[in-house]
Amino acid sequence: MAYYHFTRPGYVESILAEGINRGEVPLSPTNIYNAAWLTDDPNPRRQQWIYGTDKGAVRMTIELPDGEADPLLETWMGLAERMGVEDWWMEALNSAGGHSQERWYVYDGVIDPEWITKVELL
């Protein structure tokens, strides 16, 4: 299964050299979890959280070697439940993200550059 990571153009060189080794997953307005955000939705127009930023200027296609069986891959909703994210915050993020939280994933490790199969400037 393909996953997608949207990012800024200025990050591409370091990602291709080091992998995706950090990210900002907001567990609350003040608590950030360091992990890579992924989605199974390739359409940048449905990534509403990127509007007004350049975070959607690049789409990277990710193919995890173990796919959905990778123990470091977790659904956003699973992580949110495990970390005790409050319902009001989940609703705020889901609204800001185009009501597609069931398509969001978090990778709690380094996404190896070799797993990036395509980089597209949008």
C-alpha positions in Angstrom: 0.0 0.0 0.0 1.3 3.5 -0.9 1.4 6.2 1.7 2.0 9.9 1.1 3.9 12.5 2.9 3.4 16.2 2.0 6.2 18.6 2.8 8.0 21.8 1.9 10.4 22.1 -1.0 13.2 23.1 1.3 13.0 19.8 3.2 13.4 17.5 0.2 17.2 17.4 0.1 17.6 16.5 3.7 14.7 13.9 3.6 16.3 12.2 0.6 19.6 12.1 2.5 18.4 11.2 6.0 14.9 10.0 5.6 11.8 11.4 7.4 13.2 11.4 10.9 10.9 13.9 12.6 7.5 15.4 12.4 5.0 17.4 14.4 1.9 15.4 15.4 -0.2 17.8 17.6 -1.7 15.9 20.6 -3.0 19.2 22.0 -2.5 22.8 21.3 0.7 22.7 23.4 1.8 19.0 23.2 3.6 17.8 20.1 4.5 14.2 19.4 7.6 13.7 17.2 6.7 11.3 14.4 6.1 11.4 10.6 2.5 12.1 9.4 1.4 10.0 6.5 -1.9 9.6 4.6 -3.2 7.0 2.1 -4.9 9.9 0.2 -2.7 11.2 -2.7 -4.9 14.2 -3.4 -3.3 17.4 -2.1 -6.6 19.3 -2.4 -8.1 17.0 0.3 -5.2 17.9 2.7 -6.9 21.0 3.9 -4.4 21.6 6.7 -1.8 22.7 4.1 -3.8 25.6 2.8 -2.0 28.9 3.3 1.4 27.1 3.7 3.9 25.5 1.4 3.7 22.2 3.2 1.7 20.7 0.3 4.2 21.8 -2.4 5.8 18.3 -2.5 4.2 14.9 -2.4 6.4 11.9 -1.5 5.1 8.4 -2.2 6.2 6.0 0.5 6.3 2.2 0.2 6.9 0.6 3.6 8.7 -2.7 3.2 6.4 -4.4 5.7 3.4 -2.4 4.7 0.5 -2.3 7.1 2.3 -4.9 9.2 5.1 -2.5 10.2 4.9 -2.2 14.0 6.0 1.5 13.8 3.0 2.4 11.7 -0.2 3.4 13.5 -3.4 5.0 12.6 -3.8 8.6 13.8 -6.9 7.6 15.6 -5.1 4.7 17.3 -2.3 6.9 18.4 -4.8 9.6 19.6 -6.7 7.0 21.7 -3.4 5.5 23.1 -2.1 9.0 24.0 -5.4 10.2 25.5 -6.1 13.0 23.0 -9.2 14.8 24.0 -12.3 14.5 21.8 -12.6 18.3 21.2 -9.0 18.3 19.9 -9.6 15.3 17.6 -12.7 17.1 16.2 -10.7 20.3 15.7 -8.0 18.5 13.8 -10.4 16.5 11.8 -12.3 19.6 10.8 -9.1 21.4 9.9 -7.9 18.4 7.9 -10.9 18.0 5.7 -12.7 15.4 7.8 -10.4 12.6 6.7 -8.8 11.5 9.9 -9.5 7.9 9.1 -6.9 8.2 6.3 -4.1 9.6 8.5 -1.2 7.5 9.9 1.7 8.2 12.1 5.1 6.5 11.6 7.0 6.3 14.9 10.5 5.8 13.4 12.7 6.9 10.6 11.3 6.5 7.1 14.3 5.3 5.1 15.1 7.3 2.0 14.9 4.0 0.0 11.2 3.7 0.9 10.5 7.0 -0.9 9.6 5.8 -4.4 8.5 9.1 -5.9 8.9 12.8 -5.2 6.6 15.2 -7.0 6.6 19.0 -7.0 2.9 20.0 -7.0 
